[in-house]
């Protein structure tokens, strides 16, 4: 993983040389492992003065301290923009026109805040002259556990070829504190962990992705089904490929 770390850092440097020289990396900071590792990679590649973190709680975020401690640890400039009002305002406008409460539909309630957060990131990016980092990992992309035009969007994707397990190892190589690497993955909206929503663990998924081995055939069928129907969620963007030179 040490070699992969150096390769990703060089890849980010090259990307910015070719696609945004003198631009800043704009990273949405959730306090979770993925955004922490993506931000740390950008700092290592570009210098902390060229990385901007954006904290985007929706109302009261119970784990916002993780996000604050991450930007403090990396010593990067950051903004905190609460998305609760725009989320509620848009919901009200749609409700007035359709006559229904959009939050009654899980696809809306789960995904719309993520799309508003991405709009915030691109708004900041436009102001500072930036490139938005996609912070999805291979495990999430494999089963479509992301929001199209939300967290699945971005200008470049440094960790999309690493499983959740590998992202944690990558974070350790970057010297990130364990609190960011062992944090229970969650979407911050449903009140459930990723694994509770998916119905299987990242360890099982990652083993299946890398080796094809899985003991529970019911879980295998579910993973295969999710992989098949959700491939369209992966948006084209420059992405680091594990093992490339």
Legacy VTK file of the C-alpha trace (Angstrom):
# vtk DataFile Version 3.0
C-alpha trace
ASCII
DATASET POLYDATA
POINTS 245 float
0.000 0.000 0.000
2.972 2.319 0.500
3.742 2.088 -3.219
0.099 2.715 -4.100
0.070 5.783 -1.860
3.007 7.291 -3.728
1.440 6.444 -7.082
-1.875 8.091 -6.191
-0.076 11.199 -4.983
1.833 11.433 -8.259
-1.384 10.812 -10.183
-3.104 13.732 -8.398
-0.131 15.987 -9.134
-0.262 15.037 -12.798
-4.033 15.515 -12.958
-3.772 19.071 -11.641
-0.835 19.878 -13.898
-2.880 18.823 -16.924
-6.414 19.785 -15.867
-6.152 22.601 -13.382
-2.699 24.030 -12.828
-2.773 26.385 -9.831
-6.303 25.192 -8.989
-7.293 24.023 -5.527
-8.762 20.651 -4.591
-12.225 21.035 -3.051
-13.204 18.128 -0.807
-16.475 17.519 0.998
-15.528 16.522 4.552
-17.859 14.115 6.329
-15.346 12.988 8.935
-15.532 9.445 7.608
-12.683 7.368 6.239
-13.185 8.095 2.539
-13.279 11.877 2.667
-10.468 11.896 5.233
-8.189 9.796 3.016
-9.104 11.730 -0.144
-8.316 15.026 1.585
-5.049 13.689 3.010
-3.974 12.482 -0.432
-4.683 15.918 -1.897
-2.673 17.583 0.868
0.255 15.239 0.225
0.087 15.917 -3.518
-0.703 19.630 -3.643
0.192 21.073 -0.254
-2.333 22.068 2.423
-2.566 25.601 1.019
-4.135 24.166 -2.142
-6.808 22.038 -0.464
-10.153 23.330 0.788
-12.444 21.256 2.971
-16.185 21.857 3.015
-18.270 20.683 5.967
-21.950 20.340 5.086
-24.110 19.297 8.037
-27.866 19.082 7.589
-29.145 20.675 10.751
-27.476 19.097 13.769
-24.891 16.494 12.760
-24.107 14.158 15.644
-20.578 13.406 14.435
-19.560 16.846 13.138
-16.603 16.811 15.528
-14.915 14.221 13.315
-15.059 16.639 10.378
-13.723 19.513 12.463
-10.903 17.426 13.880
-9.950 16.217 10.407
-9.519 19.712 8.945
-7.635 20.723 12.081
-5.340 17.709 11.764
-4.636 18.438 8.083
-4.431 22.195 8.773
-6.475 23.035 5.685
-8.728 26.003 5.043
-12.352 25.019 5.393
-15.913 26.275 5.220
-18.947 25.026 7.092
-22.221 25.383 5.198
-25.367 23.974 6.744
-27.586 22.589 3.981
-30.740 22.207 6.064
-32.404 25.400 4.785
-31.838 24.799 1.047
-32.910 21.175 1.467
-36.138 22.239 3.197
-36.779 25.157 0.845
-36.491 22.944 -2.225
-38.721 20.309 -0.651
-41.359 22.975 0.033
-41.212 24.335 -3.514
-41.600 20.865 -5.007
-44.411 20.073 -2.572
-46.295 23.227 -3.577
-46.152 22.262 -7.246
-46.820 18.526 -6.960
-49.158 18.467 -3.990
-47.164 15.722 -2.271
-44.442 15.629 0.349
-41.258 14.560 -1.492
-39.850 13.046 1.713
-42.503 10.330 1.464
-40.372 8.904 -1.346
-37.176 7.255 -0.153
-35.365 7.954 -3.429
-35.920 11.671 -2.851
-35.307 11.798 0.889
-32.061 9.872 0.656
-30.583 11.369 -2.502
-31.671 14.993 -2.711
-29.515 16.261 0.194
-26.483 14.605 -1.409
-27.163 16.452 -4.665
-27.510 19.751 -2.848
-24.204 19.091 -1.110
-22.567 18.528 -4.485
-24.043 21.835 -5.701
-22.407 23.494 -2.687
-19.042 21.939 -3.550
-19.241 23.179 -7.124
-20.328 26.599 -5.882
-17.221 26.809 -3.685
-15.112 25.432 -6.531
-16.339 28.146 -8.900
-15.410 30.845 -6.393
-11.928 29.598 -5.468
-10.943 28.166 -8.835
-11.046 24.531 -7.872
-11.547 20.929 -8.869
-14.018 18.838 -6.861
-12.806 15.516 -5.492
-15.061 12.499 -5.782
-14.636 10.533 -2.538
-16.392 7.271 -3.449
-14.483 4.012 -3.073
-14.604 0.822 -5.153
-16.811 -1.025 -2.660
-19.522 1.642 -2.859
-19.247 1.935 -6.641
-19.419 -1.850 -7.072
-22.893 -2.063 -5.517
-24.109 1.414 -6.475
-24.130 2.713 -2.908
-23.935 6.354 -3.927
-26.082 9.144 -5.343
-25.847 9.929 -9.030
-24.973 13.635 -9.401
-24.466 13.648 -5.629
-21.483 11.977 -3.985
-20.953 9.974 -7.191
-20.009 13.195 -9.011
-16.737 15.107 -9.067
-13.879 16.192 -11.331
-11.360 13.575 -10.286
-11.555 10.394 -8.223
-8.441 9.393 -6.256
-9.781 6.408 -4.273
-12.338 4.835 -6.614
-10.111 1.860 -7.357
-9.614 0.970 -3.688
-12.011 -1.112 -1.596
-13.111 0.204 1.795
-10.586 -2.136 3.414
-7.798 -0.807 1.186
-8.822 2.811 1.786
-8.323 2.250 5.509
-4.839 0.845 4.848
-4.089 3.772 2.571
-5.130 6.155 5.342
-2.772 4.415 7.747
0.092 4.894 5.283
-0.800 8.593 5.148
-0.521 8.821 8.918
-4.167 9.537 9.640
-5.264 8.904 13.252
-7.229 5.705 13.830
-10.361 7.653 14.797
-10.871 8.494 11.115
-10.026 5.007 9.855
-12.216 3.039 12.269
-15.262 5.306 12.207
-18.427 3.325 11.411
-19.426 4.211 7.825
-22.847 5.871 7.586
-24.682 8.151 5.168
-25.475 10.756 7.833
-29.148 10.901 6.822
-30.845 7.580 7.523
-29.555 7.036 11.052
-28.235 3.637 9.967
-24.747 2.426 9.159
-23.815 1.558 5.573
-23.652 -2.115 6.451
-27.084 -2.061 8.095
-28.560 -0.580 4.934
-26.683 -2.866 2.569
-27.325 -6.038 4.535
-23.719 -7.240 4.461
-20.330 -6.092 5.729
-17.607 -4.325 3.779
-15.232 -7.132 4.760
-17.438 -9.680 2.984
-17.957 -7.385 -0.018
-14.265 -6.525 -0.343
-13.216 -10.163 -0.171
-15.706 -10.983 -2.910
-14.522 -8.095 -5.099
-10.858 -9.028 -4.852
-10.992 -12.835 -4.759
-14.473 -13.904 -5.824
-14.782 -15.857 -2.577
-17.987 -15.669 -0.557
-19.617 -18.281 1.668
-23.195 -16.968 1.865
-24.866 -17.505 -1.506
-27.793 -15.245 -0.584
-25.420 -12.362 -0.007
-23.609 -13.216 -3.247
-26.878 -13.001 -5.160
-27.669 -9.646 -3.565
-24.232 -8.209 -4.361
-24.402 -9.476 -7.944
-27.856 -7.969 -8.371
-26.820 -4.583 -6.976
-23.702 -4.565 -9.116
-25.683 -5.300 -12.261
-28.436 -2.718 -11.826
-26.327 0.124 -10.454
-23.443 0.350 -12.910
-25.144 3.376 -14.496
-24.510 5.390 -11.331
-20.784 5.554 -11.994
-20.180 8.846 -13.779
-17.209 9.181 -16.148
-14.320 11.153 -14.649
-10.545 10.880 -14.372
-9.909 8.143 -11.808
-6.758 6.656 -10.356
-6.378 3.007 -11.336
-4.716 0.798 -8.739
-1.398 -0.520 -9.921
-0.999 1.860 -12.855
2.357 3.476 -13.505
LINES 1 246
245 0 1 2 3 4 5 6 7 8 9 10 11 12 13 14 15 16 17 18 19 20 21 22 23 24 25 26 27 28 29 30 31 32 33 34 35 36 37 38 39 40 41 42 43 44 45 46 47 48 49 50 51 52 53 54 55 56 57 58 59 60 61 62 63 64 65 66 67 68 69 70 71 72 73 74 75 76 77 78 79 80 81 82 83 84 85 86 87 88 89 90 91 92 93 94 95 96 97 98 99 100 101 102 103 104 105 106 107 108 109 110 111 112 113 114 115 116 117 118 119 120 121 122 123 124 125 126 127 128 129 130 131 132 133 134 135 136 137 138 139 140 141 142 143 144 145 146 147 148 149 150 151 152 153 154 155 156 157 158 159 160 161 162 163 164 165 166 167 168 169 170 171 172 173 174 175 176 177 178 179 180 181 182 183 184 185 186 187 188 189 190 191 192 193 194 195 196 197 198 199 200 201 202 203 204 205 206 207 208 209 210 211 212 213 214 215 216 217 218 219 220 221 222 223 224 225 226 227 228 229 230 231 232 233 234 235 236 237 238 239 240 241 242 243 244
